[in-house]
Each structure stands twice: as C-alpha cells, then as structure tokens.
C-alpha cells in the first residue's frame, strides 16, 4: 500500500514538473536587432513618377530588411514645409541613408553638409548632376534620351522634316542635356529644317496653336520636357492635320494621349528602377561596400504599337507594378 502511495506522489510531482517546464517563458539568447531606416525624400508626392519610385523602393527595402519612410515637401499648406527642412528632420530621426529627389531651385547645401557630417549617405534619384554631398546619382542619361526622342520623330515623319523644337528653360539641366542629344541627331539630317526653336514661355496650348499658325508646313514637333509634351498634346487635340508629336513622359495622361493619337511617341524613363536601385545601393553603402557615383537607368520609346507589350506595360501603366 505504501508503494502505491509513493508512486502516486511521484507521478503527481512529475506531472507538475512537466507542466511547469512546458509553460515557462523562454528567454532568447539573441538580442532583438533594430532594422536600419532609409528615407525616400521626394520633390512631390503627387503623380506617377512618385508612385513608381515608392513602389521600387518598398520592394528593395523589403528584400534588404530595411525600414523605409517617405516624405515630400508641402508648399501649398498654410505652413510651408521645404525640402531642406524635411531633410534635416530626417537626420534628427537617425535615418541611416536618404534617397533624394531634389526640388528644382531649392538650396539644399546646408542640409547636405549636415548629412555628410553625420556620415549619412545621400543618393539622388532622377538627376545625374555632379552635386557636392551626393554619394550616388541615379537617373536617365538625358543626352541619350534626347537622341532617342529625335530618332523617334525622324522615323515617324513622312517626307522632308519641317519641325518645331520645344526646349526647356535655361535652368532646366535635364532639358539642356536632352537638347544636346537631340540636336546631334537632327542636324545630321540633310532633308530636315528646324523652323522654330522655343521654350514656349506662356506654357499654354493656345500659345502653341498661335505659333503653329505662323509657320506653314510644320509636320513634326519635338518636346524635350514633360510639361511641354502635356501642352502640345492638348493643342493636338484641337487641331486638324497630320503633325507628328514626340515628347517626354507626361504622367498619368500618357496612355490617353497616345490612344487618342494626340502624341505619336514618348520617351519613358524608369522611376521604379531608380527607387529600387536607390535602396539597393544604400544597403550596400551601409554595409561598407562600394557604390557607383553615377548610374544611368534605361529609357524606352513607347507608342501605341508597343505600350501593351508585357515588357512595357509596367512603364505605361504604373498601377500594375
């Protein structure tokens, strides 16, 4: 009888022990690792370019196990928040790297100097200028873009070319480089005449329509900026005749203009790739690796005949990314 009692007590004690062992908290010997934070500082949070950059950066951040935050200046609210202020705020939040789409004309030198002092690499997206304080610039090869656009126009002209060339403002560095590439192609054509070269200062379809009326026989327009392409597309919607229009990516209306044959072709860059590569290069820099100081992404000529091809759908329709 005593043996049965002692056996029962032993069983109860073993049951209590295993129950305690099963529910006791397990202390991890591995410390939690806080993911590094990378910031994407845009020039605007509106439009397809910003959308594509964010999509590319998010995917790369997920792959690299980095935290990603995005910010953009607000010039429309009652309290103006400039990009330089945002850059300094991000530095105060201890971000480890910043992807910057610079606002044209804003002085960021002080904020970039502060980033350099804190050893936070700043990578510039969309611009390929040699700027002090920038670890890497990722964007279009604008001279090649201009040449692509000019070749696309020449390919679509019927007969000798009599064209209008719409350039950018003097402080538009990208448009200046595109002009260099375009003129190299156009001036090599013996049967082509540039009837007018203009910045289209009024920036309205009415201005372009009035300008076209002063030149007879125009059969082609080459636009070297996104804005002028949008204006010219609207003008083509009001005109009768066969004027070929080739320009740059004009954002969310790009497919509508091509489907309505208001624009014959556009040169599209790859903002998605810029955002993706920006995070990839930032991760490499944070790991102590070497990154390029300049990296050109691909640009493509898109028109009604090829924009639905699988390889181009994500360019023409960013929502599919």
Rosetta blueprint (number, residue, H / E / L):
1 X L
2 X H
3 X H
4 X H
5 X H
6 X H
7 X H
8 X H
9 X H
10 X H
11 X H
12 X H
13 X H
14 X H
15 X H
16 X H
17 X H
18 X H
19 X H
20 X H
21 X H
22 X H
23 X H
24 X L
25 X L
26 X L
27 X L
28 X L
29 X L
30 X L
31 X L
32 X L
33 X L
34 X L
35 X L
36 X L
37 X E
38 X E
39 X E
40 X E
41 X E
42 X E
43 X L
44 X L
45 X L
46 X L
47 X L
48 X H
49 X H
50 X H
51 X H
52 X H
53 X H
54 X H
55 X H
56 X H
57 X H
58 X H
59 X H
60 X H
61 X H
62 X H
63 X H
64 X H
65 X L
66 X L
67 X E
68 X E
69 X E
70 X E
71 X E
72 X E
73 X L
74 X E
75 X L
76 X L
77 X L
78 X L
79 X L
80 X L
81 X E
82 X L
83 X H
84 X H
85 X H
86 X H
87 X H
88 X H
89 X H
90 X H
91 X H
92 X H
93 X L
94 X L
95 X L
96 X L
97 X E
98 X E
99 X E
100 X E
101 X L
102 X L
103 X L
104 X L
105 X L
106 X L
107 X L
108 X L
109 X H
110 X H
111 X H
112 X H
113 X H
114 X H
115 X H
116 X H
117 X H
118 X L
119 X L
120 X L
121 X E
122 X E
123 X E
124 X E
125 X E
126 X L
127 X L
128 X L
129 X L
130 X L
131 X L
132 X L
133 X L
134 X L
135 X L
136 X E
137 X E
138 X E
139 X E
140 X E
141 X L
142 X H
143 X H
144 X H
145 X H
146 X H
147 X H
148 X H
149 X H
150 X H
151 X H
152 X H
153 X H
154 X H
155 X H
156 X H
157 X L
158 X L
159 X L
160 X L
161 X E
162 X E
163 X E
164 X E
165 X E
166 X E
167 X L
168 X L
169 X L
170 X L
171 X L
172 X L
173 X H
174 X H
175 X H
176 X H
177 X H
178 X H
179 X H
180 X H
181 X H
182 X H
183 X H
184 X H
185 X H
186 X H
187 X L
188 X L
189 X L
190 X L
191 X L
192 X E
193 X E
194 X E
195 X E
196 X E
197 X E
198 X E
199 X L
200 X L
201 X L
202 X L
203 X L
204 X L
205 X H
206 X H
207 X H
208 X H
209 X H
210 X H
211 X H
212 X H
213 X H
214 X L
215 X L
216 X L
217 X L
218 X L
219 X L
220 X E
221 X E
222 X E
223 X E
224 X L
225 X L
226 X H
227 X H
228 X H
229 X H
230 X H
231 X H
232 X H
233 X H
234 X H
235 X H
236 X H
237 X L
238 X L
239 X L
240 X L
241 X L
242 X L
243 X L
244 X E
245 X E
246 X E
247 X E
248 X E
249 X L
250 X L
251 X H
252 X H
253 X H
254 X H
255 X H
256 X H
257 X H
258 X H
259 X H
260 X L
261 X L
262 X L
263 X L
264 X L
265 X E
266 X E
267 X E
268 X E
269 X L
270 X L
271 X H
272 X H
273 X H
274 X H
275 X H
276 X H
277 X H
278 X H
279 X H
280 X H
281 X H
282 X H
283 X H
284 X H
285 X H
286 X H
287 X L
288 X L
289 X L
290 X L
291 X L
292 X L
293 X L
294 X E
295 X E
296 X E
297 X E
298 X L
299 X L
300 X E
301 X E
302 X E
303 X E
304 X L
305 X L
306 X L
307 X L
308 X L
309 X L
310 X H
311 X H
312 X H
313 X H
314 X H
315 X H
316 X H
317 X L
318 X H
319 X H
320 X H
321 X L
